[in-house]
Amino acid sequence: SGGALGKIIMLDSPPHRAPKLAQRLTNYARMVANPNWETLKPRLRFLLGLEDKITEPGITETQKTFFHAYKNYVWAPIDVDISLVIAKDSKRGPWMGNLENEWKSVTSGEVEVNYIEGEHATIFEQPYVTGLGNAVQVFLDDLERDE
């Protein structure tokens, strides 16, 4: 009804422009077993600030526009509580950091963490989608109770 958001739900992902995320990705890419830095996809090189333009073959103008907007978006802290759903079994590389801390860095509100079974890629599939559905229902019930 035009009011401010009081709470949002995020599913097993970091805020994409969280502080230091790009630097961690850069450092990780430099230390992987095959450290050929030049072979990174041009779009990733662009997003990390290593290239001024995207030269990747086959990339559409819409994708270029998205990558430019993404790269230039300036995160400002948001004043909202966050319900963060994390897949317990997800394999997170060192570039990911701690999801709870990453979300705390972009909000002045509270961050509530709910762990569910499954990996990032399987939480929308059986049998894990039931746990995801339960977490979303708890979030919706909390919203209704807070009104």
Secondary structure, 3 states (H helix, E strand, C coil): CCCCCCEEEEECCCCCCCCCHHHHHHHHHHHCCCCCHHHCCHHHHHHCCCCCCCCCCCCCHHHHHHHHHHHHCCCCCECCEEEEEEECCCCCCCCCCCHHHHHHCCECCCEEEEEECCCCCCCCCCCCHHHHHHHHHHHHHHHHHHC
